[in-house]
Amino acid sequence: MDAKMDRLRRRREFLTAARGRKWAAPGLVLQAHKRGDTDPLRVGYTVTKKVGTAVTRNRAKRRLRAAAAEILPSLGKPGYDYVLIGRTGTLTRAWPDLLEDLRAALARVHSARRSVSPQGGKADKQRPAKNVEK
């Protein structure tokens, strides 16, 4: 836990991270975006109202912060922005399972495989262009 982890604070930083690679696990969703520099990694946390009341959301964020403090110094990469998004499973998941979710998510977003798309694995659903003849 010696590595310095700066926090994402501005909305723009969160939106930029959302354009990066994503991986959803039962306990959390991880978004990762490579900044292109070698500065220390930065991390942000968010939990929506869908998860519960303010007390519940704050408890979920505390669990995410503790998991990040334990895992990111060893598995996170410098020059990356990470956003950990809390889910309903963040509170109910056993601690070792939550840590494993974060490890697996980091492995997936840093893998060379392209199965993790910028859209979070969603299929491209564009309509074909209509033929317009003149």
N, CA, C and O atoms as CSV, one atom per row, in Angstrom:
chain,resi,resn,atom,element,x,y,z
A,1,MET,N,N,0.801,-1.192,0.000
A,1,MET,CA,C,0.000,0.000,0.000
A,1,MET,C,C,0.847,1.261,0.000
A,1,MET,O,O,0.349,2.331,0.348
A,2,ASP,N,N,2.107,1.162,-0.380
A,2,ASP,CA,C,2.993,2.311,-0.399
A,2,ASP,C,C,2.778,3.187,-1.625
A,2,ASP,O,O,3.098,4.376,-1.600
A,3,ALA,N,N,2.239,2.612,-2.698
A,3,ALA,CA,C,2.075,3.365,-3.936
A,3,ALA,C,C,1.040,4.472,-3.741
A,3,ALA,O,O,0.017,4.278,-3.085
A,4,LYS,N,N,1.326,5.626,-4.322
A,4,LYS,CA,C,0.433,6.774,-4.222
A,4,LYS,C,C,-0.693,6.615,-5.223
A,4,LYS,O,O,-0.453,6.387,-6.409
A,5,MET,N,N,-1.927,6.737,-4.743
A,5,MET,CA,C,-3.082,6.671,-5.626
A,5,MET,C,C,-3.816,8.001,-5.547
A,5,MET,O,O,-4.424,8.327,-4.527
A,6,ASP,N,N,-3.755,8.761,-6.624
A,6,ASP,CA,C,-4.504,10.006,-6.694
A,6,ASP,C,C,-5.959,9.673,-6.994
A,6,ASP,O,O,-6.269,8.598,-7.509
A,7,ARG,N,N,-6.848,10.609,-6.666
A,7,ARG,CA,C,-8.268,10.387,-6.898
A,7,ARG,C,C,-8.745,11.158,-8.117
A,7,ARG,O,O,-8.251,12.244,-8.417
A,8,LEU,N,N,-9.711,10.579,-8.811
A,8,LEU,CA,C,-10.423,11.310,-9.856
A,8,LEU,C,C,-11.457,12.170,-9.142
A,8,LEU,O,O,-12.163,11.692,-8.253
A,9,ARG,N,N,-11.546,13.433,-9.532
A,9,ARG,CA,C,-12.456,14.334,-8.837
A,9,ARG,C,C,-13.440,15.035,-9.775
A,9,ARG,O,O,-14.562,15.345,-9.375
A,10,ARG,N,N,-13.034,15.280,-10.993
A,10,ARG,CA,C,-13.872,16.054,-11.907
A,10,ARG,C,C,-14.706,15.133,-12.793
A,10,ARG,O,O,-14.299,14.023,-13.135
A,11,ARG,N,N,-15.874,15.631,-13.149
A,11,ARG,CA,C,-16.781,14.870,-14.002
A,11,ARG,C,C,-16.101,14.491,-15.314
A,11,ARG,O,O,-16.268,13.376,-15.808
A,12,ARG,N,N,-15.343,15.411,-15.867
A,12,ARG,CA,C,-14.643,15.166,-17.132
A,12,ARG,C,C,-13.720,13.957,-17.022
A,12,ARG,O,O,-13.622,13.168,-17.961
A,13,GLU,N,N,-13.045,13.806,-15.888
A,13,GLU,CA,C,-12.141,12.671,-15.690
A,13,GLU,C,C,-12.919,11.354,-15.646
A,13,GLU,O,O,-12.469,10.346,-16.190
A,14,PHE,N,N,-14.081,11.366,-15.000
A,14,PHE,CA,C,-14.914,10.167,-14.950
A,14,PHE,C,C,-15.438,9.816,-16.342
A,14,PHE,O,O,-15.482,8.642,-16.711
A,15,LEU,N,N,-15.836,10.829,-17.115
A,15,LEU,CA,C,-16.351,10.579,-18.466
A,15,LEU,C,C,-15.256,10.043,-19.384
A,15,LEU,O,O,-15.522,9.190,-20.231
A,16,THR,N,N,-14.037,10.532,-19.224
A,16,THR,CA,C,-12.918,10.026,-20.020
A,16,THR,C,C,-12.650,8.568,-19.678
A,16,THR,O,O,-12.423,7.752,-20.571
A,17,ALA,N,N,-12.676,8.240,-18.407
A,17,ALA,CA,C,-12.456,6.848,-17.992
A,17,ALA,C,C,-13.557,5.943,-18.527
A,17,ALA,O,O,-13.308,4.775,-18.824
A,18,ALA,N,N,-14.768,6.469,-18.653
A,18,ALA,CA,C,-15.882,5.668,-19.159
A,18,ALA,C,C,-15.677,5.283,-20.620
A,18,ALA,O,O,-16.275,4.315,-21.089
A,19,ARG,N,N,-14.839,6.027,-21.352
A,19,ARG,CA,C,-14.565,5.685,-22.751
A,19,ARG,C,C,-13.519,4.585,-22.877
A,19,ARG,O,O,-13.266,4.089,-23.975
A,20,GLY,N,N,-12.915,4.205,-21.764
A,20,GLY,CA,C,-11.885,3.167,-21.785
A,20,GLY,C,C,-12.490,1.774,-21.755
A,20,GLY,O,O,-13.650,1.568,-22.114
A,21,ARG,N,N,-11.680,0.833,-21.321
A,21,ARG,CA,C,-12.116,-0.559,-21.261
A,21,ARG,C,C,-12.899,-0.794,-19.977
A,21,ARG,O,O,-12.640,-0.164,-18.951
A,22,LYS,N,N,-13.869,-1.718,-20.051
A,22,LYS,CA,C,-14.748,-1.987,-18.926
A,22,LYS,C,C,-14.823,-3.485,-18.671
A,22,LYS,O,O,-14.647,-4.296,-19.580
A,23,TRP,N,N,-15.086,-3.830,-17.432
A,23,TRP,CA,C,-15.358,-5.216,-17.094
A,23,TRP,C,C,-16.307,-5.230,-15.910
A,23,TRP,O,O,-16.060,-4.574,-14.898
A,24,ALA,N,N,-17.388,-5.977,-16.039
A,24,ALA,CA,C,-18.377,-6.088,-14.974
A,24,ALA,C,C,-18.203,-7.420,-14.260
A,24,ALA,O,O,-18.100,-8.469,-14.897
A,25,ALA,N,N,-18.171,-7.371,-12.955
A,25,ALA,CA,C,-18.101,-8.551,-12.102
A,25,ALA,C,C,-19.297,-8.479,-11.154
A,25,ALA,O,O,-19.935,-7.431,-11.055
A,26,PRO,N,N,-19.609,-9.562,-10.463
A,26,PRO,CA,C,-20.771,-9.526,-9.562
A,26,PRO,C,C,-20.684,-8.454,-8.477
A,26,PRO,O,O,-21.712,-7.928,-8.049
A,27,GLY,N,N,-19.482,-8.124,-8.029
A,27,GLY,CA,C,-19.347,-7.169,-6.942
A,27,GLY,C,C,-19.066,-5.747,-7.364
A,27,GLY,O,O,-19.217,-4.826,-6.562
A,28,LEU,N,N,-18.652,-5.541,-8.626
A,28,LEU,CA,C,-18.280,-4.195,-9.058
A,28,LEU,C,C,-18.142,-4.148,-10.566
A,28,LEU,O,O,-18.087,-5.178,-11.238
A,29,VAL,N,N,-18.087,-2.930,-11.083
A,29,VAL,CA,C,-17.748,-2.693,-12.484
A,29,VAL,C,C,-16.464,-1.874,-12.473
A,29,VAL,O,O,-16.346,-0.901,-11.728
A,30,LEU,N,N,-15.505,-2.273,-13.302
A,30,LEU,CA,C,-14.240,-1.545,-13.393
A,30,LEU,C,C,-14.132,-0.908,-14.766
A,30,LEU,O,O,-14.330,-1.570,-15.785
A,31,GLN,N,N,-13.815,0.385,-14.790
A,31,GLN,CA,C,-13.508,1.095,-16.027
A,31,GLN,C,C,-12.053,1.518,-15.946
A,31,GLN,O,O,-11.603,2.015,-14.913
A,32,ALA,N,N,-11.315,1.321,-17.033
A,32,ALA,CA,C,-9.896,1.685,-17.047
A,32,ALA,C,C,-9.591,2.430,-18.336
A,32,ALA,O,O,-10.026,2.033,-19.417
A,33,HIS,N,N,-8.839,3.512,-18.207
A,33,HIS,CA,C,-8.468,4.316,-19.367
A,33,HIS,C,C,-6.993,4.665,-19.263
A,33,HIS,O,O,-6.541,5.183,-18.241
A,34,LYS,N,N,-6.240,4.380,-20.327
A,34,LYS,CA,C,-4.813,4.713,-20.355
A,34,LYS,C,C,-4.666,6.174,-20.739
A,34,LYS,O,O,-5.157,6.606,-21.782
A,35,ARG,N,N,-3.983,6.935,-19.885
A,35,ARG,CA,C,-3.828,8.373,-20.104
A,35,ARG,C,C,-2.729,8.704,-21.094
A,35,ARG,O,O,-2.800,9.743,-21.751
A,36,GLY,N,N,-1.728,7.872,-21.225
A,36,GLY,CA,C,-0.630,8.167,-22.134
A,36,GLY,C,C,0.548,8.821,-21.444
A,36,GLY,O,O,1.451,9.321,-22.115
A,37,ASP,N,N,0.563,8.829,-20.122
A,37,ASP,CA,C,1.718,9.339,-19.390
A,37,ASP,C,C,2.145,8.275,-18.376
A,37,ASP,O,O,1.557,7.195,-18.319
A,38,THR,N,N,3.151,8.578,-17.594
A,38,THR,CA,C,3.624,7.607,-16.605
A,38,THR,C,C,3.398,8.109,-15.180
A,38,THR,O,O,4.045,7.643,-14.243
A,39,ASP,N,N,2.484,9.055,-15.024
A,39,ASP,CA,C,2.141,9.534,-13.687
A,39,ASP,C,C,1.487,8.403,-12.894
A,39,ASP,O,O,1.038,7.417,-13.479
A,40,PRO,N,N,1.429,8.537,-11.570
A,40,PRO,CA,C,0.795,7.485,-10.764
A,40,PRO,C,C,-0.655,7.258,-11.183
A,40,PRO,O,O,-1.314,8.157,-11.706
A,41,LEU,N,N,-1.132,6.054,-10.946
A,41,LEU,CA,C,-2.511,5.741,-11.295
A,41,LEU,C,C,-3.458,6.616,-10.487
A,41,LEU,O,O,-3.128,7.084,-9.397
A,42,ARG,N,N,-4.647,6.823,-11.054
A,42,ARG,CA,C,-5.688,7.587,-10.370
A,42,ARG,C,C,-6.925,6.714,-10.297
A,42,ARG,O,O,-7.169,5.894,-11.182
A,43,VAL,N,N,-7.696,6.889,-9.249
A,43,VAL,CA,C,-8.870,6.047,-9.061
A,43,VAL,C,C,-10.047,6.892,-8.583
A,43,VAL,O,O,-9.886,7.823,-7.794
A,44,GLY,N,N,-11.232,6.544,-9.080
A,44,GLY,CA,C,-12.464,7.200,-8.666
A,44,GLY,C,C,-13.494,6.148,-8.297
A,44,GLY,O,O,-13.414,5.002,-8.738
A,45,TYR,N,N,-14.452,6.543,-7.492
A,45,TYR,CA,C,-15.469,5.615,-7.008
A,45,TYR,C,C,-16.830,6.240,-7.228
A,45,TYR,O,O,-17.009,7.444,-7.044
A,46,THR,N,N,-17.786,5.418,-7.623
A,46,THR,CA,C,-19.142,5.914,-7.779
A,46,THR,C,C,-20.123,4.787,-7.478
A,46,THR,O,O,-19.893,3.627,-7.819
A,47,VAL,N,N,-21.212,5.159,-6.836
A,47,VAL,CA,C,-22.293,4.227,-6.536
A,47,VAL,C,C,-23.587,4.997,-6.765
A,47,VAL,O,O,-23.783,6.063,-6.180
A,48,THR,N,N,-24.462,4.477,-7.601
A,48,THR,CA,C,-25.685,5.197,-7.950
A,48,THR,C,C,-26.780,4.972,-6.913
A,48,THR,O,O,-26.678,4.092,-6.059
A,49,LYS,N,N,-27.819,5.779,-7.006
A,49,LYS,CA,C,-28.950,5.667,-6.090
A,49,LYS,C,C,-29.698,4.352,-6.256
A,49,LYS,O,O,-30.460,3.952,-5.376
A,50,LYS,N,N,-29.484,3.689,-7.369
A,50,LYS,CA,C,-30.114,2.394,-7.599
A,50,LYS,C,C,-29.676,1.380,-6.538
A,50,LYS,O,O,-30.412,0.441,-6.234
A,51,VAL,N,N,-28.483,1.567,-5.978
A,51,VAL,CA,C,-27.947,0.643,-4.978
A,51,VAL,C,C,-28.657,0.814,-3.642
A,51,VAL,O,O,-28.843,-0.164,-2.918
A,52,GLY,N,N,-29.057,2.031,-3.302
A,52,GLY,CA,C,-29.764,2.226,-2.037
A,52,GLY,C,C,-29.648,3.643,-1.517
A,52,GLY,O,O,-29.349,4.580,-2.257
A,53,THR,N,N,-29.892,3.775,-0.218
A,53,THR,CA,C,-29.859,5.086,0.427
A,53,THR,C,C,-28.421,5.586,0.531
A,53,THR,O,O,-27.479,4.877,0.176
A,54,ALA,N,N,-28.265,6.808,1.019
A,54,ALA,CA,C,-26.933,7.408,1.139
A,54,ALA,C,C,-26.037,6.587,2.060
A,54,ALA,O,O,-24.847,6.431,1.787
A,55,VAL,N,N,-26.592,6.068,3.136
A,55,VAL,CA,C,-25.810,5.255,4.065
A,55,VAL,C,C,-25.297,4.001,3.357
A,55,VAL,O,O,-24.137,3.622,3.517
A,56,THR,N,N,-26.156,3.369,2.585
A,56,THR,CA,C,-25.789,2.158,1.848
A,56,THR,C,C,-24.734,2.465,0.796
A,56,THR,O,O,-23.768,1.718,0.640
A,57,ARG,N,N,-24.921,3.571,0.071
A,57,ARG,CA,C,-23.956,3.936,-0.969
A,57,ARG,C,C,-22.597,4.258,-0.367
A,57,ARG,O,O,-21.569,3.877,-0.928
A,58,ASN,N,N,-22.575,4.948,0.761
A,58,ASN,CA,C,-21.303,5.265,1.411
A,58,ASN,C,C,-20.603,4.009,1.907
A,58,ASN,O,O,-19.379,3.908,1.818
A,59,ARG,N,N,-21.363,3.050,2.427
A,59,ARG,CA,C,-20.751,1.796,2.871
A,59,ARG,C,C,-20.158,1.052,1.677
A,59,ARG,O,O,-19.075,0.474,1.780
A,60,ALA,N,N,-20.864,1.064,0.544
A,60,ALA,CA,C,-20.343,0.412,-0.664
A,60,ALA,C,C,-19.053,1.095,-1.121
A,60,ALA,O,O,-18.098,0.422,-1.507
A,61,LYS,N,N,-19.022,2.432,-1.078
A,61,LYS,CA,C,-17.802,3.148,-1.475
A,61,LYS,C,C,-16.642,2.854,-0.529
A,61,LYS,O,O,-15.497,2.749,-0.970
A,62,ARG,N,N,-16.925,2.722,0.760
A,62,ARG,CA,C,-15.859,2.370,1.710
A,62,ARG,C,C,-15.278,1.004,1.390
A,62,ARG,O,O,-14.064,0.813,1.467
A,63,ARG,N,N,-16.137,0.045,1.027
A,63,ARG,CA,C,-15.641,-1.288,0.658
A,63,ARG,C,C,-14.808,-1.218,-0.619
A,63,ARG,O,O,-13.777,-1.883,-0.724
A,64,LEU,N,N,-15.249,-0.416,-1.590
A,64,LEU,CA,C,-14.491,-0.275,-2.834
A,64,LEU,C,C,-13.141,0.389,-2.574
A,64,LEU,O,O,-12.130,-0.028,-3.138
A,65,ARG,N,N,-13.116,1.414,-1.728
A,65,ARG,CA,C,-11.850,2.077,-1.399
A,65,ARG,C,C,-10.889,1.120,-0.714
A,65,ARG,O,O,-9.693,1.128,-1.004
A,66,ALA,N,N,-11.403,0.296,0.195
A,66,ALA,CA,C,-10.549,-0.663,0.899
A,66,ALA,C,C,-10.016,-1.718,-0.066
A,66,ALA,O,O,-8.847,-2.097,0.014
A,67,ALA,N,N,-10.862,-2.194,-0.976
A,67,ALA,CA,C,-10.418,-3.186,-1.965
A,67,ALA,C,C,-9.364,-2.578,-2.885
A,67,ALA,O,O,-8.362,-3.223,-3.196
A,68,ALA,N,N,-9.588,-1.339,-3.323
A,68,ALA,CA,C,-8.622,-0.678,-4.202
A,68,ALA,C,C,-7.296,-0.467,-3.487
A,68,ALA,O,O,-6.236,-0.648,-4.088
A,69,ALA,N,N,-7.337,-0.087,-2.215
A,69,ALA,CA,C,-6.105,0.138,-1.459
A,69,ALA,C,C,-5.310,-1.152,-1.311
A,69,ALA,O,O,-4.083,-1.121,-1.214
A,70,GLU,N,N,-6.000,-2.275,-1.294
A,70,GLU,CA,C,-5.322,-3.558,-1.132
A,70,GLU,C,C,-4.800,-4.116,-2.458
A,70,GLU,O,O,-3.733,-4.730,-2.487
A,71,ILE,N,N,-5.530,-3.914,-3.546
A,71,ILE,CA,C,-5.216,-4.577,-4.816
A,71,ILE,C,C,-4.480,-3.667,-5.799
A,71,ILE,O,O,-3.509,-4.102,-6.419
A,72,LEU,N,N,-4.912,-2.427,-5.956
A,72,LEU,CA,C,-4.360,-1.567,-7.008
A,72,LEU,C,C,-2.868,-1.271,-6.888
A,72,LEU,O,O,-2.207,-1.183,-7.922
A,73,PRO,N,N,-2.296,-1.110,-5.700
A,73,PRO,CA,C,-0.851,-0.847,-5.664
A,73,PRO,C,C,-0.016,-1.948,-6.315
A,73,PRO,O,O,1.055,-1.670,-6.854
A,74,SER,N,N,-0.486,-3.179,-6.271
A,74,SER,CA,C,0.293,-4.268,-6.862
A,74,SER,C,C,-0.135,-4.595,-8.289
A,74,SER,O,O,0.706,-4.975,-9.104
A,75,LEU,N,N,-1.418,-4.457,-8.613
A,75,LEU,CA,C,-1.896,-4.863,-9.939
A,75,LEU,C,C,-2.262,-3.698,-10.851
A,75,LEU,O,O,-2.384,-3.886,-12.061
A,76,GLY,N,N,-2.438,-2.508,-10.304
A,76,GLY,CA,C,-2.733,-1.340,-11.124
A,76,GLY,C,C,-1.485,-0.873,-11.851
A,76,GLY,O,O,-0.364,-1.118,-11.405
A,77,LYS,N,N,-1.688,-0.201,-12.973
A,77,LYS,CA,C,-0.559,0.265,-13.784
A,77,LYS,C,C,-0.474,1.786,-13.761
A,77,LYS,O,O,-1.496,2.469,-13.820
A,78,PRO,N,N,0.748,2.320,-13.674
A,78,PRO,CA,C,0.904,3.780,-13.743
A,78,PRO,C,C,0.398,4.299,-15.089
A,78,PRO,O,O,0.494,3.606,-16.102
A,79,GLY,N,N,-0.130,5.499,-15.095
A,79,GLY,CA,C,-0.629,6.083,-16.331
A,79,GLY,C,C,-2.062,5.697,-16.643
A,79,GLY,O,O,-2.560,6.018,-17.722
A,80,TYR,N,N,-2.731,5.022,-15.735
A,80,TYR,CA,C,-4.117,4.608,-15.941
A,80,TYR,C,C,-5.035,5.347,-14.980
A,80,TYR,O,O,-4.651,5.681,-13.859
A,81,ASP,N,N,-6.254,5.594,-15.441
A,81,ASP,CA,C,-7.342,6.057,-14.588
A,81,ASP,C,C,-8.301,4.890,-14.413
A,81,ASP,O,O,-8.688,4.248,-15.389
A,82,TYR,N,N,-8.681,4.618,-13.183
A,82,TYR,CA,C,-9.621,3.545,-12.882
A,82,TYR,C,C,-10.845,4.138,-12.207
A,82,TYR,O,O,-10.736,5.029,-11.364
A,83,VAL,N,N,-12.017,3.629,-12.589
A,83,VAL,CA,C,-13.253,3.974,-11.895
A,83,VAL,C,C,-13.877,2.673,-11.424
A,83,VAL,O,O,-14.118,1.769,-12.224
A,84,LEU,N,N,-14.138,2.577,-10.130
A,84,LEU,CA,C,-14.815,1.427,-9.556
A,84,LEU,C,C,-16.256,1.827,-9.302
A,84,LEU,O,O,-16.531,2.774,-8.565
A,85,ILE,N,N,-17.166,1.102,-9.914
A,85,ILE,CA,C,-18.588,1.399,-9.800
A,85,ILE,C,C,-19.223,0.335,-8.918
A,85,ILE,O,O,-19.126,-0.861,-9.192
A,86,GLY,N,N,-19.871,0.788,-7.862
A,86,GLY,CA,C,-20.511,-0.134,-6.936
A,86,GLY,C,C,-21.803,-0.690,-7.508
A,86,GLY,O,O,-22.526,-0.009,-8.235
A,87,ARG,N,N,-22.073,-1.930,-7.168
A,87,ARG,CA,C,-23.308,-2.599,-7.554
A,87,ARG,C,C,-23.992,-3.079,-6.280
A,87,ARG,O,O,-23.444,-2.942,-5.186
A,88,THR,N,N,-25.183,-3.639,-6.420
A,88,THR,CA,C,-25.862,-4.155,-5.234
A,88,THR,C,C,-25.044,-5.272,-4.593
A,88,THR,O,O,-25.100,-5.460,-3.377
A,89,GLY,N,N,-24.290,-6.009,-5.394
A,89,GLY,CA,C,-23.457,-7.077,-4.866
A,89,GLY,C,C,-22.233,-6.593,-4.112
A,89,GLY,O,O,-21.580,-7.381,-3.428
A,90,THR,N,N,-21.912,-5.318,-4.224
A,90,THR,CA,C,-20.745,-4.783,-3.517
A,90,THR,C,C,-20.899,-4.952,-2.008
A,90,THR,O,O,-19.920,-5.217,-1.309
A,91,LEU,N,N,-22.099,-4.802,-1.513
A,91,LEU,CA,C,-22.340,-4.904,-0.073
A,91,LEU,C,C,-22.515,-6.339,0.401
A,91,LEU,O,O,-22.121,-6.675,1.518
A,92,THR,N,N,-23.096,-7.180,-0.429
A,92,THR,CA,C,-23.415,-8.539,0.011
A,92,THR,C,C,-22.320,-9.546,-0.304
A,92,THR,O,O,-22.300,-10.641,0.258
A,93,ARG,N,N,-21.418,-9.185,-1.190
A,93,ARG,CA,C,-20.359,-10.113,-1.597
A,93,ARG,C,C,-19.366,-10.303,-0.457
A,93,ARG,O,O,-19.009,-9.346,0.230
A,94,ALA,N,N,-18.922,-11.539,-0.259
A,94,ALA,CA,C,-17.907,-11.815,0.755
A,94,ALA,C,C,-16.627,-11.069,0.390
A,94,ALA,O,O,-16.323,-10.895,-0.790
A,95,TRP,N,N,-15.879,-10.631,1.398
A,95,TRP,CA,C,-14.682,-9.826,1.168
A,95,TRP,C,C,-13.679,-10.502,0.235
A,95,TRP,O,O,-13.210,-9.853,-0.699
A,96,PRO,N,N,-13.325,-11.776,0.440
A,96,PRO,CA,C,-12.375,-12.411,-0.491
A,96,PRO,C,C,-12.905,-12.461,-1.928
A,96,PRO,O,O,-12.138,-12.346,-2.884
A,97,ASP,N,N,-14.222,-12.634,-2.070
A,97,ASP,CA,C,-14.813,-12.661,-3.411
A,97,ASP,C,C,-14.766,-11.280,-4.061
A,97,ASP,O,O,-14.533,-11.169,-5.265
A,98,LEU,N,N,-14.984,-10.233,-3.277
A,98,LEU,CA,C,-14.908,-8.873,-3.816
A,98,LEU,C,C,-13.487,-8.561,-4.285
A,98,LEU,O,O,-13.292,-7.956,-5.340
A,99,LEU,N,N,-12.502,-8.977,-3.496
A,99,LEU,CA,C,-11.105,-8.778,-3.902
A,99,LEU,C,C,-10.798,-9.554,-5.179
A,99,LEU,O,O,-10.102,-9.051,-6.060
A,100,GLU,N,N,-11.312,-10.770,-5.281
A,100,GLU,CA,C,-11.088,-11.575,-6.485
A,100,GLU,C,C,-11.783,-10.948,-7.692
A,100,GLU,O,O,-11.253,-10.991,-8.802
A,101,ASP,N,N,-12.966,-10.365,-7.483
A,101,ASP,CA,C,-13.649,-9.657,-8.574
A,101,ASP,C,C,-12.765,-8.536,-9.115
A,101,ASP,O,O,-12.650,-8.365,-10.329
A,102,LEU,N,N,-12.145,-7.777,-8.224
A,102,LEU,CA,C,-11.284,-6.674,-8.652
A,102,LEU,C,C,-10.038,-7.196,-9.358
A,102,LEU,O,O,-9.625,-6.638,-10.374
A,103,ARG,N,N,-9.438,-8.256,-8.835
A,103,ARG,CA,C,-8.263,-8.846,-9.501
A,103,ARG,C,C,-8.616,-9.318,-10.909
A,103,ARG,O,O,-7.887,-9.044,-11.862
A,104,ALA,N,N,-9.736,-10.026,-11.035
A,104,ALA,CA,C,-10.154,-10.545,-12.342
A,104,ALA,C,C,-10.471,-9.405,-13.306
A,104,ALA,O,O,-10.124,-9.475,-14.485
A,105,ALA,N,N,-11.124,-8.361,-12.814
A,105,ALA,CA,C,-11.462,-7.221,-13.669
A,105,ALA,C,C,-10.195,-6.527,-14.160
A,105,ALA,O,O,-10.111,-6.147,-15.328
A,106,LEU,N,N,-9.214,-6.360,-13.283
A,106,LEU,CA,C,-7.946,-5.744,-13.697
A,106,LEU,C,C,-7.245,-6.598,-14.744
A,106,LEU,O,O,-6.705,-6.073,-15.718
A,107,ALA,N,N,-7.253,-7.904,-14.547
A,107,ALA,CA,C,-6.622,-8.794,-15.526
A,107,ALA,C,C,-7.308,-8.668,-16.880
A,107,ALA,O,O,-6.642,-8.672,-17.915
A,108,ARG,N,N,-8.633,-8.556,-16.880
A,108,ARG,CA,C,-9.366,-8.465,-18.144
A,108,ARG,C,C,-9.130,-7.133,-18.854
A,108,ARG,O,O,-8.931,-7.113,-20.069
A,109,VAL,N,N,-9.150,-6.037,-18.128
A,109,VAL,CA,C,-8.982,-4.749,-18.808
A,109,VAL,C,C,-7.547,-4.536,-19.274
A,109,VAL,O,O,-7.309,-3.747,-20.189
A,110,HIS,N,N,-6.583,-5.228,-18.660
A,110,HIS,CA,C,-5.190,-5.092,-19.084
A,110,HIS,C,C,-4.765,-6.175,-20.067
A,110,HIS,O,O,-3.636,-6.151,-20.556
A,111,SER,N,N,-5.650,-7.122,-20.365
A,111,SER,CA,C,-5.282,-8.180,-21.302
A,111,SER,C,C,-5.255,-7.624,-22.719
A,111,SER,O,O,-5.879,-6.604,-23.011
A,112,ALA,N,N,-4.534,-8.297,-23.581
A,112,ALA,CA,C,-4.407,-7.859,-24.972
A,112,ALA,C,C,-5.624,-8.256,-25.792
A,112,ALA,O,O,-5.790,-7.792,-26.920
A,113,ARG,N,N,-6.467,-9.097,-25.243
A,113,ARG,CA,C,-7.642,-9.553,-25.986
A,113,ARG,C,C,-8.604,-8.400,-26.218
A,113,ARG,O,O,-8.746,-7.519,-25.370
A,114,ARG,N,N,-9.245,-8.409,-27.340
A,114,ARG,CA,C,-10.185,-7.339,-27.673
A,114,ARG,C,C,-11.612,-7.702,-27.295
A,114,ARG,O,O,-12.547,-7.031,-27.730
A,115,SER,N,N,-11.805,-8.746,-26.498
A,115,SER,CA,C,-13.159,-9.122,-26.122
A,115,SER,C,C,-13.808,-8.070,-25.225
A,115,SER,O,O,-15.033,-8.004,-25.123
A,116,VAL,N,N,-12.993,-7.261,-24.586
A,116,VAL,CA,C,-13.517,-6.175,-23.771
A,116,VAL,C,C,-13.532,-4.941,-24.654
A,116,VAL,O,O,-12.485,-4.362,-24.944
A,117,SER,N,N,-14.708,-4.545,-25.076
A,117,SER,CA,C,-14.811,-3.438,-26.010
A,117,SER,C,C,-14.999,-2.123,-25.266
A,117,SER,O,O,-15.364,-2.127,-24.090
A,118,PRO,N,N,-14.756,-1.004,-25.929
A,118,PRO,CA,C,-14.995,0.290,-25.297
A,118,PRO,C,C,-16.457,0.475,-24.897
A,118,PRO,O,O,-16.757,1.277,-24.013
A,119,GLN,N,N,-17.370,-0.257,-25.535
A,119,GLN,CA,C,-18.780,-0.148,-25.190
A,119,GLN,C,C,-19.169,-1.122,-24.091
A,119,GLN,O,O,-20.358,-1.276,-23.813
A,120,GLY,N,N,-18.216,-1.782,-23.462
A,120,GLY,CA,C,-18.526,-2.676,-22.368
A,120,GLY,C,C,-19.003,-4.037,-22.823
A,120,GLY,O,O,-19.672,-4.735,-22.060
A,121,GLY,N,N,-18.681,-4.439,-24.045
A,121,GLY,CA,C,-19.046,-5.765,-24.519
A,121,GLY,C,C,-20.379,-5.816,-25.231
A,121,GLY,O,O,-20.819,-6.896,-25.628
A,122,LYS,N,N,-21.033,-4.687,-25.406
A,122,LYS,CA,C,-22.319,-4.674,-26.080
A,122,LYS,C,C,-22.108,-4.810,-27.583
A,122,LYS,O,O,-21.141,-4.289,-28.138
A,123,ALA,N,N,-23.013,-5.504,-28.218
A,123,ALA,CA,C,-22.933,-5.679,-29.663
A,123,ALA,C,C,-23.303,-4.370,-30.358
A,123,ALA,O,O,-24.106,-3.588,-29.850
A,124,ASP,N,N,-22.715,-4.151,-31.506
A,124,ASP,CA,C,-23.010,-2.959,-32.284
A,124,ASP,C,C,-24.370,-3.143,-32.942
A,124,ASP,O,O,-24.561,-4.081,-33.716
A,125,LYS,N,N,-25.312,-2.259,-32.645
A,125,LYS,CA,C,-26.671,-2.430,-33.137
A,125,LYS,C,C,-27.072,-1.292,-34.066
A,125,LYS,O,O,-28.176,-0.758,-33.958
A,126,GLN,N,N,-26.189,-0.924,-34.967
A,126,GLN,CA,C,-26.524,0.133,-35.904
A,126,GLN,C,C,-27.408,-0.433,-37.000
A,126,GLN,O,O,-27.264,-1.578,-37.427
A,127,ARG,N,N,-28.321,0.408,-37.434
A,127,ARG,CA,C,-29.177,0.002,-38.544
A,127,ARG,C,C,-28.430,0.175,-39.854
A,127,ARG,O,O,-27.641,1.108,-40.006
A,128,PRO,N,N,-28.675,-0.723,-40.801
A,128,PRO,CA,C,-28.051,-0.521,-42.112
A,128,PRO,C,C,-28.647,0.717,-42.784
A,128,PRO,O,O,-29.817,1.045,-42.587
A,129,ALA,N,N,-27.833,1.384,-43.567
A,129,ALA,CA,C,-28.284,2.586,-44.263
A,129,ALA,C,C,-29.310,2.211,-45.325
A,129,ALA,O,O,-29.192,1.181,-45.989
A,130,LYS,N,N,-30.311,3.062,-45.470
A,130,LYS,CA,C,-31.329,2.826,-46.491
A,130,LYS,C,C,-30.773,3.218,-47.846
A,130,LYS,O,O,-30.039,4.199,-47.972
A,131,ASN,N,N,-31.126,2.451,-48.843
A,131,ASN,CA,C,-30.699,2.771,-50.207
A,131,ASN,C,C,-31.574,3.887,-50.746
A,131,ASN,O,O,-32.789,3.743,-50.875
A,132,VAL,N,N,-30.947,4.973,-51.049
A,132,VAL,CA,C,-31.661,6.112,-51.595
A,132,VAL,C,C,-31.110,6.351,-52.988
A,132,VAL,O,O,-29.948,6.716,-53.162
A,133,GLU,N,N,-31.960,6.139,-53.970
A,133,GLU,CA,C,-31.522,6.338,-55.353
A,133,GLU,C,C,-32.048,7.662,-55.849
A,133,GLU,O,O,-33.140,8.098,-55.485
A,134,LYS,N,N,-31.248,8.292,-56.687
A,134,LYS,CA,C,-31.649,9.584,-57.239
A,134,LYS,C,C,-32.071,9.442,-58.657
A,134,LYS,O,O,-32.444,10.428,-59.292
